[in-house]
C-alpha cells in the first residue's frame, strides 16, 4: 500500500513539474523588406511606420527581421545634401538587420560609399561586388540568421549594371583599369556562377532556407541580369527579395531544376513593405503590406530633424517660371526618348555657364519636372539630386557624333543616355537599326554599320567630323563615362568646374532676369531633335 502511495505521489510531482515547463510554441519566421527607398522616408509609408510594424510583430512573435535591397541613400535632397549620411543615420535608427548596396549607393564616389558602409550598423553584403586586385568580395557574401530554429541564409547581390549606371571611373584605378567588378559579362554566366557559389557555401554551413536579397529587377533590367534569369540559372534559392526596377510584385519563378522560387519587390519610396513568411510547416509565402500608419516615435523624431535641416538649406529662392518645364509630353514619359522643354532649358543653362559650343544632358539625370511658379533650390535639388559638377572637354566631331549615336541606340526604348542638347540640332532615323557595339561593361566601342543619327548641325553649320568642339556635360558623363560614354575618355580636359549642375541652372535663371518662359513655351521643345519613324 505504501509503495502504491509513493508511486502515486511521485507521479503527481512529475506531472506538476511537466506542467511548470514553458509551453513551446513554434512561430513563423518573418522577413520584412524594403527596396529602392531613394530617400523617400516620409513619402508613402513612413520609415518610422516600418520600424513600428516590425516591433509590433515582434511583440507577438520575436522571429522578425528587416532587410533592405538597395538604392536607399540617393534620390532626394535628404541624401544628396548629406552625401548619404542622413539616410544611414535613419537606417540605423530604423533597426535594419541586413542590407545590400544598389547601383546608386555608389553615386557619391567609392571613398564615400565605403565610409557610409562602415557607418551602417547592420553592414552591407554582396556576393558579386569583387575587388579584382584580390579576386575577393569586398563585403561578406551572406549572413545566416536563426529564426524559430530555422537557419535562413541571406545572400546579397548587386546588379552588374552598376558598372555603367553609376560612375564607371569610381571602379577604376588612376590608369583607367577596372579594379572592381560586379561579375558582368555578356551572357550572365559569371553572375550565375558567383551567386551559385554563395548559395552552395551557405547550404554547406547549414542553411535550411536561402534568400537572395537582390538589386536586379525585371522590367527594364538587362535581361541576363534580371531576377528571373538568375532564378532560372541557379538552384537552391528559395526566395528572391528583389529591387532595382521599381515594380511591385509577388510571383513564383522556376529555378534550374524546375522548382519554385518566390520573387517579391515593393516598388519604390516605400510604396509598400514586403513580408516573407517561412511557416512552421516549411511553406513560404509573400505579401506586400500597405496602409501602415502607426509610427515609432524615436525614428520619426530623427526623420523630422533631418528633413527640417534640409528644408532650411533648400528654401532659398532662385526665380520663377511662367511655363511648366516637363518630363512628360502628351501624357507620355518623354525625357529619356525625345525632346522636352525641360531638356532644352537645362542644356541651355549648362552651355551658358561655361560658354561652350555644345551642351549634352543625359535624359537619365532628370528626376522631377518644374511646375509654373516659384523656383527654389529645393526645386532644382529635386530635379537633379545627384549634385554632379560640370566638365568641359575638347571633342572631335566624330566623337560627338558617336556620343549622339550611343544615346540614340535604344530608341524607341527609353535610355538614360538619350541626349538633350544646346548649340546643336540632330535627326534620329529610327528606321535604321542601331549598330552600336559595346564592351562587357556596356561602354561604347564603335559603330559597325550605318549611323541612325544624321543631319547634325552645330551653331547652324553642318558637323565637321575632324573639327574640335568645346562640349559641356555633367561629371557623370564627361569624367566618369556614365551611360557607356567612353568616347570621351582621353579627350582634352578644358575645365573641371567647381560648381554643380544646380548652381549652373540657378545662375542661368538669374541671368534671365529671374523669369523663365520665353523660348520654352512648347512642352515638346524647340525642335532641336527630329525623329524619323
Protein Blocks (a to p, Z undefined) as FASTA:
>chain_A
ZZmmmmmmmmmmmmmmmmmpccdddddddddddehklopamlmmcfklmmmmmmmmmmmo
mcbcdddeejjlgoifklmmnnomlmmmmmmmnopabdcddfklmmnojklmmmmmmmmm
nopadfkbccfklopafbdfbdcddeehiacdddddddfklmmmmcfklmpcfkopafbd
ehiafkommmmmmmmmmmmmmmmnopabdcddddebjnhpafklmmklmmmmgghiabdc
dehjopacddddddfkopacddddebjehlbccdddddfkopacddddehiabdcfklmm
mmmmmmmmmmmmmmpcfbdcfbdcdfbeghiafklncccfklmmmmmmmmmmnopabdcd
dfklpmbdcdedjddfklmmmmmmnopacddddddfklmmmmmmmmmmmpmbdcfkbccd
ehiacdddfkbccfbdcdfkopafbdcbdcfbghiaeehiacdfkbccdddddfklmmno
pghiamlgopacfbdcfbdfklmmmmmmmmnnopahehplpmnbnolaccdZZ
